[in-house]
Amino acid sequence: MNIRVSDIAAQTVSRIEVARVSISLGEGVDAFEAIRDLNFAVVPGEFVCIVGPSGCGKSTLLGALAGHLPLTQGQLTVDDQQVLGPSPDRGIVFQQHTLFPWKRVRDNIAFGPKMRGIGKAERRRAAQELLKLVGLEGFELFYPSQLSGGMQQRVEIARVLINQPRVLLMDEPFGALDAQTRSLMQEVLLDIWTKMPTTTVFVTHDIEEALFLADRIIVMSARPGRVIDDIRLPFARPRHGELVTETSSCG
């Protein structure tokens, strides 16, 4: 099996349907309704940001889309197939990286293909392509602890993309970074997404980040989270770093 960035970029991307979804968490007296009656769709290749106050269920929804959390009501589908559990077709990037500290960067990225039985030469070649894509050529033999926070997140993104997901789920992936690094990583992500326009659902509490990244912004209410607005952004792509400043000054 060959894994090439050009092949990933050309792959079919997926449509997501969220239909009357409610999720309750906890048990007994500790049980609470996290999200209630969510309804929206994400078209193939769209970049959607979900924003809302802390505790509104943004990460809960992402966990359900990843297949890690069961629904209380409703249905989640990807290309008309019900989400019933985790799948490499739905890659997820968290705020804190999940890299193996004892593995070098190249082998962290190549871990998914290794688990699928792809040979060492092929998976390392694919990892090298992804390293180039995320701007980390020359860091193949470094360990995660030798990298900055932004570089660790680049490796994390590459490790997800090497599995050729049709949907990319991102749970505040830059939330732990300083402001300058966060701004840089937003531009890096858009550059990657331009080359590999995977259907993306990106959770953030930062409206400026959402304005810079998204095609659409879905706004959720306080808990139990409900969709209270669905905003399509008029900004052309490619985006540039001054976009948020310009929109803020016009507001």
C-alpha positions in Angstrom: 0.0 0.0 0.0 1.4 3.4 -1.0 0.8 6.5 1.2 1.5 9.7 -0.6 0.5 13.3 0.3 -0.8 13.8 -3.2 -3.1 10.7 -2.8 -4.4 12.0 0.6 -5.1 15.4 -1.0 -7.0 13.8 -3.8 -9.1 11.5 -1.6 -12.9 11.8 -1.3 -13.8 13.9 1.8 -16.8 13.2 3.9 -20.2 14.8 4.8 -21.1 14.9 8.4 -24.8 14.9 9.6 -25.7 15.7 13.2 -29.4 14.9 13.6 -31.3 15.7 16.9 -28.3 14.7 19.0 -28.5 14.9 22.8 -25.8 13.6 25.2 -26.0 13.1 28.9 -22.9 12.5 31.0 -22.4 11.1 34.5 -24.6 8.7 36.5 -27.2 8.9 39.2 -27.3 12.2 41.1 -24.2 13.3 39.1 -25.9 12.9 35.7 -26.4 16.1 33.6 -27.4 16.9 30.1 -24.3 18.1 28.2 -25.9 18.9 24.8 -29.5 19.0 23.6 -31.1 18.5 20.2 -28.2 19.5 17.9 -28.9 19.7 14.2 -26.4 20.7 11.5 -24.5 19.3 8.6 -20.9 19.7 7.4 -20.4 19.4 3.6 -17.4 17.6 2.1 -14.2 19.7 2.4 -15.7 22.3 4.7 -13.8 23.8 7.6 -16.3 24.4 10.5 -15.4 25.9 13.9 -17.6 25.3 16.9 -17.5 28.1 19.6 -19.4 28.6 22.8 -18.8 29.2 26.6 -16.8 26.7 28.7 -18.9 23.7 29.6 -21.3 24.0 26.7 -20.5 20.6 25.3 -18.1 21.5 22.4 -15.6 18.8 23.3 -18.4 16.4 24.2 -19.7 16.7 20.6 -16.3 16.2 19.2 -15.8 13.0 21.4 -19.1 11.7 20.0 -18.0 12.4 16.4 -14.8 10.5 17.1 -16.8 7.6 18.3 -15.7 7.7 22.0 -19.0 8.8 23.6 -22.5 7.3 23.1 -25.5 9.4 22.3 -28.6 9.7 24.5 -30.7 10.6 21.5 -30.3 11.2 17.8 -27.8 10.1 15.2 -24.4 11.0 13.9 -23.5 9.9 10.4 -20.5 10.3 8.1 -21.3 9.7 4.5 -24.7 8.2 5.6 -22.9 5.6 7.8 -23.8 5.8 11.5 -20.9 6.6 13.9 -20.7 3.6 16.3 -17.1 3.8 17.4 -13.6 5.1 16.7 -12.3 4.9 13.1 -9.0 6.0 11.4 -11.3 7.7 8.9 -12.0 10.3 11.7 -8.7 11.6 13.0 -8.6 13.7 16.2 -6.1 16.2 17.5 -6.3 17.2 21.1 -5.0 20.3 23.0 -2.3 18.3 24.6 -0.3 16.1 22.3 -0.5 12.3 22.6 3.0 11.5 21.2 5.0 8.6 22.5 7.9 10.2 24.5 10.2 7.2 23.8 9.7 7.3 20.0 11.5 9.7 17.7 9.4 12.1 15.6 9.6 10.0 12.4 8.4 6.9 14.3 5.6 8.7 16.1 4.2 9.8 12.8 4.6 6.4 11.2 2.9 4.6 14.2 -0.5 4.3 12.5 0.8 2.7 9.3 3.0 0.4 11.4 -0.2 -0.9 13.2 -1.8 -1.5 9.8 1.2 -3.7 8.8 2.7 -1.4 6.3 6.5 -2.0 5.8 9.1 0.1 7.4 10.5 1.7 4.2 7.0 2.7 3.0 5.8 4.1 6.3 9.1 6.1 6.9 8.9 7.5 3.3 5.3 8.6 4.1 6.3 10.1 7.4 9.0 12.0 5.6 6.4 13.5 3.2 4.3 14.5 6.1 7.2 16.1 7.9 7.9 18.2 4.9 4.2 19.2 4.7 4.2 20.4 8.3 7.5 22.2 8.0 9.6 19.8 10.2 12.2 18.4 7.8 15.4 17.9 9.7 13.7 16.9 13.0 13.1 13.2 12.1 15.3 11.8 14.8 14.3 14.2 17.6 12.3 13.1 20.6 9.1 15.0 21.5 10.7 16.5 24.6 13.3 18.2 22.4 10.6 20.1 20.5 8.7 23.2 21.3 4.9 23.1 21.9 4.1 24.3 18.4 6.4 21.7 16.9 4.9 18.9 19.0 1.5 19.9 17.6 2.8 19.8 14.1 4.0 16.3 14.7 0.6 15.4 16.2 -1.2 16.7 13.1 1.2 14.8 10.8 0.6 11.6 12.8 -3.2 12.0 12.3 -3.0 12.9 8.6 -0.7 9.9 7.7 -3.8 7.7 8.4 -5.6 9.4 5.5 -8.7 10.5 7.5 -11.7 11.7 5.6 -12.7 13.8 8.6 -10.3 15.8 10.9 -11.5 16.6 14.4 -9.6 19.2 16.4 -10.2 19.9 20.1 -8.7 23.3 20.9 -5.3 22.1 19.5 -3.6 25.4 20.0 -5.2 26.3 23.3 -2.0 25.6 25.4 0.3 27.6 23.2 1.5 31.2 23.7 -0.2 33.9 21.5 2.7 34.2 19.0 3.0 30.4 18.5 -0.7 30.0 18.3 -1.0 32.6 15.5 1.8 30.8 13.6 0.1 27.4 14.0 -3.2 28.8 12.7 -1.4 29.8 9.5 0.5 26.5 9.4 -2.9 24.6 9.7 -4.5 26.6 6.9 -1.5 26.0 4.7 -1.8 22.2 5.4 -5.6 22.3 4.9 -5.2 24.1 1.6 -3.0 21.3 0.3 -5.2 18.6 1.9 -8.7 20.0 2.3 -10.1 17.4 4.7 -13.5 18.0 6.1 -12.7 19.6 9.5 -14.5 20.3 12.7 -12.5 22.6 15.0 -13.5 23.3 18.5 -12.3 26.6 20.0 -13.4 29.2 22.6 -11.5 31.9 20.7 -13.8 33.8 18.3 -10.8 35.4 16.5 -9.3 32.0 15.8 -12.6 30.8 14.4 -12.9 33.9 12.2 -9.5 33.3 10.8 -9.8 29.6 10.2 -13.4 28.7 9.3 -15.8 28.6 6.4 -18.6 28.5 9.0 -18.9 29.1 12.7 -21.5 27.2 14.7 -22.3 29.0 18.0 -23.4 26.9 21.0 -25.3 28.1 24.0 -24.4 27.5 27.7 -25.2 24.0 29.0 -27.1 22.1 27.8 -25.4 23.1 24.6 -27.7 23.9 21.7 -27.0 25.5 18.3 -28.0 29.2 18.6 -26.3 30.5 15.5 -24.8 29.2 12.3 -22.6 31.8 10.5 -21.2 31.5 7.0 -18.1 33.7 6.7 -17.6 35.8 3.6 -13.8 35.9 3.7 -11.9 34.6 0.6 -9.1 32.1 0.8 -6.2 32.0 1.1 -6.4 33.9 4.4 -3.7 36.2 5.8 -2.6 37.1 9.3 -4.1 40.6 9.2 -7.6 39.3 8.6 -8.7 39.3 12.2 -7.3 42.8 12.8 -9.1 44.1 9.8 -12.5 42.6 10.8 -12.1 43.8 14.4 -11.4 47.4 13.2 -14.5 47.2 11.0 -16.7 46.1 13.9 
